[in-house]
Amino acid sequence: MRFPSGRSRRGAPVRGLLLTASLLGLFAVARPQPGLAQASVVPEDPTALISRADRARILGSDDALVRVVEISDFECPFCARFNSETFHALDSLYIETGKIQYVWIGFPSPSHPRAFPAIEAAFCAGSVGKFWQMHDLLFENQAEWMEAANPSEVFARYASGLGIDVVSFALCIGNDRMAPLIVRDYEGVVRAGITQTPFFIVADSVPIVGAAPLEQFVETIDDLLELKGGG
């Protein structure tokens, strides 16, 4: 699955930051690890498949006062930097404490040929409740699957390690079953005028561009929580 290559991902103005409604609206199978039950079968029903994946990429309470949307690309080095340096601290400070809800949106660059299948791998894992585990593996091992002769083999090995049935997982990726969800995300980001990753929208309106330091997120989120009476 490829996206049009004619769009520039830099320099376009950000339009419509109140975009939550818009944005939210392989075949070499790894051997199962000894002693690990391969019980989590990726569903075949397309409605259930996409619905489960869509929900799995959301962390935190629906009642949280602030929502943070991350627009990301698994092949993006700055996205990987954010994941290693900042995301897990945000999780501990704000998501696990119920202060924010966090949503991950995929935006695969046309210049990143393996970004689309990597997002498929995360969403296929998400259909059995393993989106964030696969998300972390993809970022932590970015060089491995980017340099692999067949990244599908690597994705299947990650799935096996997470206890996912690798046959149904491979079919999910190989048949592009998550393509409607990925395309929906991509088109929503393009409509919003966002051209780069990572890009963050805090409380549906405040942008943070790039792999910003933790301190910038803390200052922004705390100010918004105080405005909303949750500081």
C-alpha positions as CSV (number, residue, x, y, z in Angstrom):
1,M,0.0,0.0,0.0
2,R,1.5,3.3,-1.0
3,F,0.5,6.9,-0.6
4,P,0.9,9.7,-3.1
5,S,4.5,10.9,-3.2
6,G,3.7,14.4,-4.4
7,R,2.8,15.9,-1.0
8,S,5.5,17.8,0.9
9,R,5.7,16.9,4.5
10,R,7.4,20.2,5.5
11,G,6.5,23.8,5.6
12,A,2.7,23.6,5.2
13,P,0.7,25.7,7.7
14,V,-1.2,23.8,10.4
15,R,-4.9,24.2,9.8
16,G,-7.8,23.2,11.9
17,L,-6.1,22.2,15.2
18,L,-9.5,21.3,16.5
19,L,-9.2,18.1,14.6
20,T,-10.0,15.4,17.0
21,A,-13.2,14.4,15.2
22,S,-11.3,14.2,11.9
23,L,-8.4,12.1,13.3
24,L,-10.4,10.0,15.7
25,G,-13.5,9.8,13.6
26,L,4.6,-11.2,5.4
27,F,4.3,-14.4,4.9
28,A,7.3,-16.0,6.5
29,V,5.9,-17.1,9.8
30,A,8.1,-17.2,12.9
31,R,8.3,-20.4,14.9
32,P,6.3,-20.2,18.2
33,Q,8.6,-19.9,21.2
34,P,8.8,-23.0,23.3
35,G,6.4,-23.0,26.2
36,L,4.5,-20.0,25.0
37,A,0.8,-20.5,24.3
38,Q,-0.2,-18.9,20.9
39,A,-3.7,-18.1,22.0
40,S,-4.3,-14.6,20.7
41,V,-5.8,-15.1,17.3
42,V,-6.3,-12.0,15.1
43,P,-10.0,-11.9,14.2
44,E,-11.0,-12.2,10.5
45,D,-14.2,-10.1,10.7
46,P,-13.1,-6.7,9.3
47,T,-15.5,-4.7,11.5
48,A,-14.3,-6.3,14.7
49,L,-10.7,-6.1,13.6
50,I,-10.6,-2.4,12.9
51,S,-12.8,-1.5,15.9
52,R,-10.5,-3.4,18.3
53,A,-7.4,-1.8,16.8
54,D,-8.9,1.6,16.8
55,R,-9.6,1.3,20.5
56,A,-6.3,-0.3,21.4
57,R,-4.2,2.7,20.4
58,I,-5.9,4.8,23.0
59,L,-4.5,4.9,26.5
60,G,-6.1,6.4,29.6
61,S,-9.5,7.2,30.9
62,D,-12.3,8.6,28.7
63,D,-13.0,10.9,31.6
64,A,-9.5,12.5,31.6
65,L,-9.6,16.3,31.4
66,V,-6.9,16.6,28.7
67,R,-6.4,14.5,25.6
68,V,-3.0,14.3,23.8
69,V,-2.9,13.1,20.2
70,E,0.5,11.9,18.8
71,I,0.9,11.8,15.1
72,S,3.8,9.4,14.3
73,D,5.6,7.2,11.9
74,F,7.5,4.0,13.1
75,E,10.3,4.7,10.6
76,C,10.8,8.3,11.8
77,P,14.0,8.6,13.9
78,F,12.7,11.5,15.9
79,C,9.5,9.6,16.8
80,A,11.8,6.8,18.1
81,R,13.7,9.4,20.1
82,F,10.5,10.7,21.6
83,N,9.4,7.2,22.5
84,S,12.7,6.4,24.3
85,E,13.2,9.8,26.0
86,T,9.8,11.2,26.8
87,F,6.8,9.0,26.2
88,H,7.2,6.6,29.2
89,A,7.7,9.5,31.6
90,L,4.4,11.0,30.3
91,D,2.8,7.7,30.8
92,S,3.9,7.5,34.4
93,L,3.1,11.2,35.2
94,Y,-0.2,11.6,33.4
95,I,-1.7,8.6,31.7
96,E,-1.5,6.1,34.6
97,T,-2.7,8.7,37.0
98,G,-5.8,9.4,35.0
99,K,-4.9,13.0,34.1
100,I,-4.7,12.6,30.3
101,Q,-5.9,10.3,27.6
102,Y,-3.4,9.5,24.9
103,V,-4.1,8.6,21.3
104,W,-1.6,7.4,18.7
105,I,-2.2,8.3,15.0
106,G,-0.2,6.8,12.2
107,F,1.1,9.1,9.4
108,P,3.5,7.0,7.2
109,S,5.7,9.2,5.1
110,P,5.8,8.3,1.3
111,S,9.6,8.4,1.7
112,H,9.5,5.7,4.4
113,P,8.7,2.5,2.5
114,R,8.4,0.3,5.6
115,A,6.3,2.7,7.7
116,F,3.0,1.4,6.3
117,P,3.6,-2.3,7.1
118,A,5.0,-1.4,10.5
119,I,1.8,0.4,11.3
120,E,-0.1,-2.6,10.1
121,A,1.9,-4.8,12.4
122,A,1.0,-2.5,15.4
123,F,-2.7,-2.4,14.5
124,C,-2.9,-6.1,13.8
125,A,-1.4,-6.7,17.3
126,G,-3.8,-4.1,18.6
127,S,-6.7,-6.2,17.5
128,V,-5.8,-8.7,20.2
129,G,-4.9,-6.0,22.8
130,K,-1.2,-5.8,22.1
131,F,-0.9,-2.5,20.3
132,W,1.4,-0.7,22.8
133,Q,3.6,-3.8,23.3
134,M,4.2,-3.9,19.5
135,H,4.5,-0.1,19.4
136,D,7.4,-0.3,21.8
137,L,9.1,-3.2,20.0
138,L,8.9,-1.4,16.7
139,F,10.5,1.8,18.1
140,E,13.1,0.0,20.3
141,N,14.2,-2.2,17.4
142,Q,13.8,0.3,14.6
143,A,17.1,-0.4,13.0
144,E,16.5,-4.2,13.0
145,W,13.4,-4.3,10.9
146,M,14.3,-1.3,8.8
147,E,17.5,-3.1,7.7
148,A,16.0,-6.6,7.4
149,A,15.8,-8.3,4.0
150,N,12.2,-9.2,4.9
151,P,10.7,-7.1,7.7
152,S,7.6,-9.2,7.7
153,E,9.7,-12.0,9.3
154,V,10.8,-9.7,12.0
155,F,7.2,-8.4,12.7
156,A,6.0,-12.1,12.9
157,R,8.8,-12.8,15.4
158,Y,7.7,-9.9,17.5
159,A,4.1,-11.1,17.4
160,S,5.2,-14.6,18.4
161,G,7.0,-13.2,21.4
162,L,3.9,-11.3,22.4
163,G,1.8,-14.5,22.4
164,I,0.0,-13.6,19.1
165,D,-1.0,-16.4,16.7
166,V,1.5,-15.8,13.9
167,V,-0.7,-17.3,11.1
168,S,-3.6,-14.9,11.7
169,F,-1.2,-12.1,12.3
170,A,0.5,-12.7,8.9
171,L,-2.8,-12.8,7.1
172,C,-3.8,-9.5,8.7
173,I,-0.7,-7.8,7.4
174,G,-0.6,-9.7,4.1
175,N,-4.2,-8.9,3.2
176,D,-3.9,-5.2,4.2
177,R,-6.8,-5.6,6.6
178,M,-5.8,-2.5,8.5
179,A,-5.5,-0.3,5.4
180,P,-8.9,1.4,5.9
181,L,-7.9,2.6,9.4
182,I,-4.4,3.7,8.3
183,V,-5.8,5.6,5.3
184,R,-8.4,7.3,7.4
185,D,-5.7,8.5,9.8
186,Y,-3.5,9.6,7.0
187,E,-6.2,11.6,5.2
188,G,-7.3,13.3,8.5
189,V,-3.8,14.4,9.2
190,V,-3.4,15.8,5.6
191,R,-6.7,17.7,5.9
192,A,-5.4,19.3,9.1
193,G,-2.4,20.6,7.3
194,I,0.1,18.7,9.4
195,T,3.2,17.8,7.4
196,Q,5.7,16.2,9.8
197,T,6.2,13.7,12.6
198,P,6.2,13.6,15.5
199,F,3.5,16.1,16.0
200,F,1.3,16.4,19.0
201,I,-2.0,18.1,19.7
202,V,-2.8,18.8,23.4
203,A,-6.4,19.4,24.5
204,D,-7.5,19.3,20.9
205,S,-5.9,22.7,20.2
206,V,-2.3,23.3,21.4
207,P,0.4,22.0,19.0
208,I,3.8,20.6,20.0
209,V,6.1,20.0,17.1
210,G,8.9,17.5,17.0
211,A,10.5,15.4,19.7
212,A,10.1,18.1,22.3
213,P,11.7,17.6,25.8
214,L,9.6,16.3,28.6
215,E,9.7,19.7,30.3
216,Q,7.7,21.3,27.4
217,F,5.0,18.6,27.7
218,V,4.8,19.0,31.5
219,E,4.5,22.8,31.3
220,T,1.8,22.6,28.6
221,I,-0.2,19.8,30.2
222,D,-0.1,21.3,33.7
223,D,-1.2,24.7,32.4
224,L,-4.2,23.1,30.6
225,L,-5.1,20.9,33.6
226,E,-5.1,24.0,35.8
227,L,-7.4,25.8,33.3
228,K,-9.7,22.8,33.4
229,G,-9.7,22.6,37.2
230,G,-7.7,19.4,37.4
231,G,-4.3,20.9,38.3
